[in-house]
Amino acid sequence: MSVVIDVIQEEANRLKSLIRMYDEKIAELPRGSISEKARGNRMYCYLAYRDGEKVKFDYIGSRDSENVHKLRLRIEQRIKYEERRRESMSNLKQVERLLNASR
């Protein structure tokens, strides 16, 4: 039974390091989402994010600009990392339950 517990402990350590890695990656990427607003007959994009209780909007550029495209990709990447982090957290909880049950 000790070998099984060791394997479960290794999995818990692996998941913890994976969560730390996801936290670092998420911190490097922009938070918030892109908001489009019409001004006249053109559409402009803003990065919308929370700063405490307030929602802030930072101008990015017109809808078709390269800056908007790059930012959109980076936000999508952050969302994927957040989903993977949630999955890892769920798996870690299950592994910790197994460890606690074995003690």
Summary of the structure (lengths in Angstrom):
residues: 103
radius of gyration: 20.2
end to end distance: 11.2
largest distance: 70.4
contacts: 259
relative contact order: 0.18
helix: 62%
strand: 25%
